Amino acid sequence: MRENDGYRATPLSGSPWSPEALHGGPPAALLAREIERFEEGERFRVARITVELLRPVPFGRLEVSTHLRRPGRNVQLVEATLRSPDHEVARATGLRIRRGEITLPDAARDDTPPPPGPSEGRPPATRSGPFHPGFHSEGVEHRFIRGSFDVSGPAVDWIRIKYPLLDGEPLSPLCRACAAADFGNGVSGLVPGTHTYINPDLTVYLHRYPEGEWICLDAVTRIEADGIGLAQSQLYDERGPIGCSTQSLIVSERVE
């Protein structure tokens, strides 16, 4: 929610890993909002956004600053920084490309269908184990076509953000995509319950903005014995493909 010239998270933004930190989705969406609204935003579309979660994002007052890192008539880089009263906690770089009108050749049209829709999916079972309630359980709705939170391996999950990012303001398609994309590691984790698999970053590529409330992730996670992993997701709306996302992972065994 807004707080004077800053923001303050609600419990709906919480992380499953810690009761004192935010899920990555809401900060990613907030940074995306600032980048797309930066000067001349109506002339450009964000084609790629990279979010770096520099430390756990705390509950409490947060402030965002935004600046033009690389000006350009056709391509711009806009950087947004999220700060708590004590630290810089996250930053994002958005690649904005000038909007235009072109005639598409038939060969460029992509008629790839999306996965079966959310009406054919199932909600996750009540999640057990050492996970805290938060954005993943209270702030969004899940409809799994394949996999689930407590099932190891790839997953296909339709996600609907249930609440606006800020009161009185509709959630933009870009913000919706970024908030949903941060679930790739969570829905396709290989070791649920015995390990944590936290992402210190998120990169989202969009060749078009999503339409409607539902975003689908066709996600897979790969991890190595040195504790480093990668989650990759193909992103869809109910019309078809919209882009992809990646997350680096820090994988650790749980300590009871």
Secondary structure as the mmCIF struct_conf table of DSSP 4:
data_model
#
loop_
_struct_conf.conf_type_id
_struct_conf.id
_struct_conf.beg_label_comp_id
_struct_conf.beg_label_asym_id
_struct_conf.beg_label_seq_id
_struct_conf.end_label_comp_id
_struct_conf.end_label_asym_id
_struct_conf.end_label_seq_id
STRN STRN1 ARG A 2 GLU A 3
TURN_TY1_P TURN_TY1_P1 ASN A 4 ASP A 5
STRN STRN2 GLY A 6 ARG A 8
HELX_RH_3T_P HELX_RH_3T_P1 PRO A 11 SER A 13
STRN STRN3 GLY A 14 GLY A 14
BEND BEND1 PRO A 16 TRP A 17
TURN_TY1_P TURN_TY1_P2 PRO A 19 GLU A 20
STRN STRN4 ALA A 21 LEU A 22
BEND BEND2 GLY A 24 GLY A 24
HELX_RH_AL_P HELX_RH_AL_P1 GLY A 25 ARG A 37
BEND BEND3 PHE A 38 PHE A 38
TURN_TY1_P TURN_TY1_P3 GLU A 39 GLU A 40
HELX_RH_3T_P HELX_RH_3T_P2 GLY A 41 ARG A 43
STRN STRN5 PHE A 44 LEU A 53
BEND BEND4 ARG A 55 ARG A 55
HELX_LH_PP_P HELX_LH_PP_P1 PRO A 56 VAL A 57
STRN STRN6 PRO A 58 PRO A 58
BEND BEND5 PHE A 59 GLY A 60
STRN STRN7 ARG A 61 ARG A 70
BEND BEND6 ARG A 73 ASN A 74
STRN STRN8 VAL A 75 ARG A 83
BEND BEND7 PRO A 85 ASP A 86
STRN STRN9 GLU A 88 ARG A 98
HELX_LH_PP_P HELX_LH_PP_P2 THR A 103 PRO A 105
HELX_RH_3T_P HELX_RH_3T_P3 ASP A 106 ALA A 108
HELX_LH_PP_P HELX_LH_PP_P3 THR A 112 PRO A 114
BEND BEND8 PRO A 115 PRO A 116
HELX_LH_PP_P HELX_LH_PP_P4 GLY A 117 GLY A 117
HELX_RH_3T_P HELX_RH_3T_P4 PRO A 118 GLU A 120
STRN STRN10 ARG A 122 ARG A 122
HELX_LH_PP_P HELX_LH_PP_P5 PRO A 123 ARG A 127
BEND BEND9 GLY A 129 PRO A 130
BEND BEND10 GLY A 134 GLY A 134
HELX_RH_PI_P HELX_RH_PI_P1 PHE A 135 GLY A 139
STRN STRN11 VAL A 140 ARG A 146
TURN_TY1_P TURN_TY1_P4 PHE A 149 ASP A 150
BEND BEND11 VAL A 151 VAL A 151
BEND BEND12 GLY A 153 GLY A 153
STRN STRN12 ALA A 155 ILE A 161
BEND BEND13 TYR A 163 TYR A 163
BEND BEND14 LEU A 165 LEU A 165
STRN STRN13 LEU A 166 LEU A 166
TURN_TY1_P TURN_TY1_P5 ASP A 167 GLY A 168
STRN STRN14 GLU A 169 GLU A 169
HELX_LH_PP_P HELX_LH_PP_P6 PRO A 170 SER A 172
HELX_RH_AL_P HELX_RH_AL_P2 PRO A 173 ALA A 181
TURN_TY1_P TURN_TY1_P6 ASP A 182 PHE A 183
HELX_RH_AL_P HELX_RH_AL_P3 GLY A 184 VAL A 187
BEND BEND15 SER A 188 SER A 188
BEND BEND16 LEU A 190 VAL A 191
TURN_TY1_P TURN_TY1_P7 PRO A 192 THR A 194
STRN STRN15 HIS A 195 ILE A 198
BEND BEND17 PRO A 200 PRO A 200
STRN STRN16 ASP A 201 LEU A 206
BEND BEND18 HIS A 207 ARG A 208
BEND BEND19 GLY A 212 GLU A 213
STRN STRN17 TRP A 214 ILE A 223
TURN_TY1_P TURN_TY1_P8 ALA A 225 ASP A 226
BEND BEND20 GLY A 227 GLY A 227
STRN STRN18 ILE A 228 TYR A 236
BEND BEND21 GLU A 238 GLY A 240
STRN STRN19 PRO A 241 GLU A 253
#
